[in-house]
């Protein structure tokens, strides 16, 4: 498809990209005579040849055009442009829920959550009554804008009905070869497993989004559909109140019920959710003094899609092309100031790995390295190519000596390392990684990750090598293994590898640690033979030793 910036559609001149979604790129366009903006979503050229992509895009236009509601983004027009199709929509000035979550890492104020989600629940109640499910509700599809009719209020708008399903009739959003569409982190258990869905699947997605709004983090560390099936069906949910003690008990209960793995145990309707949120609504005076109103009025800016959908290739395309889950013959070696700290498992096609200091990153660079941002860059595996993109980090991401872009992905040349302050990430073959492990063992007289390590599938990172030095497990970013759970202390336990023996010491943690069925005595070092898992909160950590 040719470059569309500068082209004119219905007297609207396309000016710039304001967002990138799974199926299309969103542009801002301007009508000079009317002095009016509009948003134009253009179907990605790579989606044209994928079965049913045009039908899904057209279905989005038809359905959104039929749903007339003050909290739904209006569709204005639909047509062809170059070798693709476009959808012209109402242009909404304001902030996305994604931006608000990022700006409030400890959670958005409960009163504002009640105001926002009451409106979203009303939209879902309206669309469900019309026989339409959204099926892709997430923070990026919720926009906050000023209310022209009432200066003391603001409106929450729902956009992108791209994966809608008509509840009474045939759906045009059936998947190819039985695959499921949606955004994995926000899917209901029945949606990510391809089971029959109804209005309660939207209630689950609303619950995930509300959980993220009140805690600042998602309920599960999901990167792809396979993670989604594992976590959404597990029922192992950390209560939101454990992460944010300021959440009222009744709101904590509501969110937990919305996230129940069994649809029949969730609230029966979106209208019920709205009614239950009413008790947390602020009065008119409190609402007019809300910081949210000042944020929306003073910080009007264009919204863009989120970290998990603005990247070059999104989860829908990834699943549709059926690339995910296939290992490739390369892996990443992480070193700090010349010393190897970690050798990661072989990369997987379709995998997206966020690198940074945050304990929610996939590759956690936990040392107090001032040149590394909390979420610094993203590594993505596309077929046999490994791509890297900077995440607007403070000090930039370098491949070799070249600083890479934060707007487009750059191919990772295997001959060059990614440089992040004192850290280096090298891309190497699995065979060469094994040789590095052997050489490292011979040089340092110790055994590294593939031979002696601790592993936990829900930790960040999942596996940590024991290199003869102390390893800490806890919630702090500087811990070598991070367990994202409110029941885990900042520094919970200490692991020491001496000679061929491994020792565990509980660091006076609040909720304790268990090994071989016995609770560890704080400060008392205990030998760990690896025959049983070390249990911390709901986590089980295994010791992998050579045979």
N, C-alpha and C positions, 0 to 999 in steps of 0.2 A: 504494500500500500504506500502511495506517495505521501510526502509530508503534507499534513492538512492545515498546519498553522498558516494563517494568512488567507485561507479560502473563505468563501462567503456562502452561508446556508440561510435561505429565507431572510436575507438582508442582515444576518448576524455574522460578523467577521470573527473567525476563530483566532484567539489571542495566545493562549498558553495552556499547558497541562496543569491541572489542579489535583489530579488523583489518578491512580492506576489500580484497577480491580482485576478480578480473576478472568473476566471475559472481555473487558474493554478498558479503554483509556478515556478519562474524563477531561474535557477541555472547558475553559471559560471563553464565551463569545460575547460580542458587544454589538448592539444595534445603535449606530451613531445618531439616527434621526429621533428614535424613541428614547435615547440615552438610558438603555436598559440592558442588563446582563442576562445571559442564560447559560445553563450547563449542557454540554453536548457530549454524550457518551458514544464512542466509536468502537465497534466490535474489532477485537484484535485480528490482524490478518491471519495469524497462525490458527485461529479458531474456525475460520471459514470452512475448512475441509473436514473438521471433526463432526461426526454424525450428530444431528439434532441441535447444533450450536445456534443456527439461525432461528430455528423454531423456539428455542429457549429465549433468545433475545427478543423475538417478536412477541412471545408470550409475556415477557416482562413489560413491554410497551402496552399491550392490550389490557393486561390486568391492572397495572398502575393507573391507566387512563380511566378505567371503570371505577376505581376506588376513590371517591371524592370525599376527603376528610381533611379538616384543618391541620391535622398533624401528619399528613402524608404528602411527600414531595410530588407535585403535579407533573404529569407528562404532557408536553405541548405538541410534539410532532415526531414522526418516524419516517425514515427514507434511506436512500442509497447515497454513498459518497465514495468516489473512486472505486476500488474493488471491494468495498465493505459496506456496512450499514451503520446508521447513526440513530440515536435516541435523544431528542431534545427535551430537557427538563427544566423545571423551575430552578432558578439559581438562589441558593440559600446562603446568606452571609451569617457567619457565626463560627462556633467551635464544635468539633465532633466530640462525642463521648470519649473516644480514644485519647484525644488531647487532654481532656479534663482528668482522666485517670492518670496519665503520665505526669500531670502537674500536681496531683494529689496522691503521692505514693502511699500515704497512710490511710487513704480512703476519703471519699467525698462526704461532706456533712450529711447526716441522716435526713434532715429536713429537705435538702435539695434532692437527695435520692428519692424521697417520697414524691416530690413535685414532678420530677422527670419521669419516673417509672409509672406513676399514675396515668400520665398522658400516653406512654407507650402501651400500657395495658389496655387503655381505651381504644387505641388503634387496633390492637390485636382482637379485642372483643368485636369491634366493627368489622374487621376483615373476616373473622371466623363466622360471624352471622351471615356474611355474604358468601360463605363457602370457600374462602381463600385462606390457605396457610402461607406464611412467609418462608419458613425453613432456612433462613440465613440471617437471623437476627444476631447482631453483635455490636460492640461499641462504635465501629466504623460506619454503621448504617443508622446511627442516631446523631442528629445534628441539633444544636441548641442555638436559638436565634431570638432576637428581641420580639416582643409582642406589640405590634403597631396599635392594637386596640386598647392596650393597658400598659402604661409605662412602668408599672410596678411589678410586671410579670414577664416571664419568658416562655417560649414555646419549644417543645421537643418535637422534632420532625423525624419521621421514619422514611428512609430511602431504600432503593435497590431491592425491588421485589423480583430479582432475577431468578430465584429458585422457587418461585411460588408453585403451589400445587392446588388445583381446583378440587376442593373436598367432595363436591357432588358432580362427578363427571370424569372424563378421561384427562389424564395429565400429559402435558408435552415435555415434562421434565424427567421422563424415565431415563435411567442410566444406560450406558453402553456396556454390554456384557455383564450386567448385574452390578456394576460399580455404583457407589453412592456419591452424590454431589453435596457440597456444602463446605463450611469452614470447620475443620475437625475439632478445634478447641471449644466450639460452641454447639456442637451437635448433641442431640439427645441420644441415649443408648440405642433406641429403636432405629433412629435415622442412620447412625454410623454402622449398624449391623445390617442395614438394608431391609428392616422389617416394616410393617405397615405403620404409617404415621397418622396422627390426628392433631387436633388443636393442642393437645398436651405436649407435643414436641416443641411448639413455640414457647410454651410455658417453661420448659426446661431451659431452652436457650436464653429466655428472659432471666431465668434464675442464675445462669452462669454470668451473664452480663451484670446483674445486680450484685452478685458476689464480688466481682472484680471492682465494681464502683465503690463498695463499702470497705473493701480491704486493700485495694490497690494492686491485687494480684489475682490471677486465675485460680480456680480450685484445683486444677491438675496441670502438670508440665507437659502439655501435648504439642507435638510438632507435625504430626501427620496422621493419616487415617488409622494406622496400626496402633499408635499411641492412644488414639481416641477410643478404639474398641477396648483396649486394655483398661483404661482409667474410667471412662464413663460407665462401664458395666460393673466396676469393682465395688461401688458403694463405700469406698474408703475415703470419706470426705472429712477434711479438717473443718470443724464448724467455723463460720466466719467470725463469731465472737471470740474464738481463740486467737485470732489475728488482730482483731480490733475490739478491745473490751468495751468501747463506748456504744456498741451496737445494742439496742434494746432487745430484751429476751424474745419478745413477740416477733420482731423482725428477723432475728436469728432463726426462729422456728419456721417462719414463712419461707425463707430462702432455702433452708434444709429440706423442707417439703417439696419445694419446686424442683430441687435437684435429686429427688428420689429416683432410683433406677427403675422403679415400677410405676408406669404411667397412672395407674388407678389410685396411687397413694399421693399424687400431686394434687394441688388445687384443681377443682373440676372445671374452671373456666378462667379466662383472663379477667372477666368482670369480678370474680371473687378476689383475685389478686388486687385489683384496684380498690375494692371495698376494704380489704385488710390493710392496705397502705394508708387509708384515710386517717387512721389514728395518729400517724406520724406527720401529717401535713401541718405546716406552720400557719399561723394566722396571717391576715393581710399585712399587718404592720411588720411582722418578722420577715415575711417574704420580700417586702419592698426594701428591707435592709440587708437582704442576702448578699454575700460576697459574690455569688454566682451571677447575679444581675449585673454587678459592676464588672465582673470578668467578661461577660458577653458584650456589654456596651463599650467597654474600653479596649477590648482586645479582639475586635472583629478581624478575622483572617480567614483565608480560604482553607477548607478542610481537605485533607488527603487521606487516602486509605491507610490501614494500619501496618504495623511491622510484619504481620503475618499475611498481608495480602498486597502490599504495595511493591513487594520485591518483584524482580523481573518475571518470575514464573510462579503462579499461585498454586494453591493446593488443588483446585479443580482441574486445572490443566495437567498438573502432575499426575493426578489419579486417572484422568481420562486417557492420557497417553500411556498409562500403565508402566511407568518407569520405576516407581518407588519400590523399595525393599530389596533390590538386586545389589549385592556387594560388588565393588570394583577393586582392582588390585593395588590400590594406593591407600596410604594412611598418613596421619599428621603426627609429626614429632615436635613436642613443645620443649623449649629450653629457656633457661633464664641465666643471663650473664655467662653463657657458654656451657652451662651444666644442664644435661637432659633431665627434665622433670616428669615428663609423661609421654608415652607412646600410645596414641589412641587406636581403637579397633579399626579395621578396614572401613572406608567410607561406603555409603549406600546411595544408589541412584535416587534422586529426588530429595535427598536429605538436606536440611537447612540447619546450620550450626551458628548460633550467635556467640561471639567471642567478647569477653569483657570481665570486669571486676564483680559485676552483680551476681548474687547467688542464684539468679534465675537464668544466667547464661548457660549455654551448653558446653562451652570450653571456658572454665573459670580460671582467670589469671589472678590468683588470690593474694599475691604479695602487694604490699603498699607501694605500688608503682604509679607515680603521679602522672606518667605519660599515657596511662591506659584508662579509658573512660569506662563507666559501668556497663554500657552496651556499646562496644567499640566498632565492630565490623561483623559482617555475616558471610559465611562460606556456604556456597550452594553447589550441589553436584547435579549437573545437567548432562545426562548421558555419560560419555567418557571425559567430559570437561569439568573442571573445578573452577567456579567463579567466585570472586570476592568483591564485596561492596562495603564502603565505609558508611557508618551509621551516624554521620554528622558528629564524629568524635572531636574532642577539643584539640588534640595534637595530630590528628590525621593517621591514615593507614598507609604504610609503604610496602610495595613489593619491590625488593631490591632498594634502589635509590629513588624510585618513582612514587610520588604520592598519588593514590588512586581516587576516583570520583565517588561522591556520595549520591549521585543521581543515576549512574549506570554501573552495571556489573563489569568487572575486569577479569579476563582469563588469567589464572594463576600459572605462570611459567615455572615449571618444576626446577629449573636451574636457579631460581631466586627464592629467597625466604621472605615471609611476611615479617616486617619489623615493627614492633610495638614497644617502644622504650627499651628496657632491658630484655624483653621477651623476643624470641624468634620462633616462628612456626615454619617448619620445613615440610614440603610435600614429597613423599618418597614411596617407593614400591614396598609391598608387604615383605618381599624377600630381603630388601635392604634394611628394613626396620628390624627384622629378625637378626640380621648381622650386627646392627647397632646394639641390640640387646646383649648379644653374646660378647661383643667387644667391651661393652660397658661393664659387664659382669667380671671379665678378666682384668680390666684396668683397675676397678674399684674394689675387687674382692667381695662383691656383694651381688645379690640377685635382684633383678628389676621386674617391672610390671608383669610380664608374661609368665613369671615363675613365682614370685611372691607379691601378692597384692591384696587389697581389700576391695570388695565390690558390693554395690547396692543399686538396683535398677532405678530407684526413685531419687537417688542422690545426685548432686552436681559436684564434680563429675561422677559418672557411674562407677568408675574404677580408678584407684589410686595406687601407684607402686610404692613399695617400701624400700627406700634407698639407703637404709642405715641411719636415717635421721628421724626425728620425731614428727609424727603426723597427728594433726588435730581434727576432730570431728565436731561440728556444731553448726550454728547459724551465721557466724561472722564471715564476711567475705575472705578474710585471711586464712580461714580454715582450709585445709587441703581437700576435705570432703564436707560438703554443705548439705544439711538436711533441712529443707524449707518447711518447718512445722513449729507452731507456737509452743509445743510441749518440749521442744529441744532447747537446751540452754545455749548461750552464745558460744562458749567453749565447753562442750559436754564431756568428751573423753579424750584421752591421749593414748596414741599407739606408738610403741617403741620396738624397733627391730634390732636385736643385738645378737651377733653371731648368726645362729640359725633359729633363734627363739624370738617369739613375738609376745609382747606384754601389753596389757590394757590397764589404764588407770582412770577411774571416774573422777572428774574434776569438780566434785561437790555440786553436781547437777541438781536441778530442782526436782525433776521427776525420775531420776535414777537410771541405771543401766543394768541389763540382765545378761548373764553369761552362764551357760550350762544350767539354766533354771534357777540360778541364784542371783539376787541383787548384789551388785558390787558395793563394797564398803568405800565411801569417798576417800580418795588419797591413797588407797592401798593397791599396789601393783599386783596384777594377777596374770599368770601365764595363759596364753591362748593357743590351744593346740589345733584349732581349726575344725574340730569335729562337730561343733555347734555354732550357730549364728550368734553374733552379738546383737542384742535387741535394745533399741532406743526408740521410745514412743512406739509408733506403728512400723518402724523401719527394721529390717533384718539385714545385717551386714555380714557378709561371708568372707572368710580368710582363704585365699587360694595359695597353696604351697606346692612345691615341686613333688612329683611322685618319686 
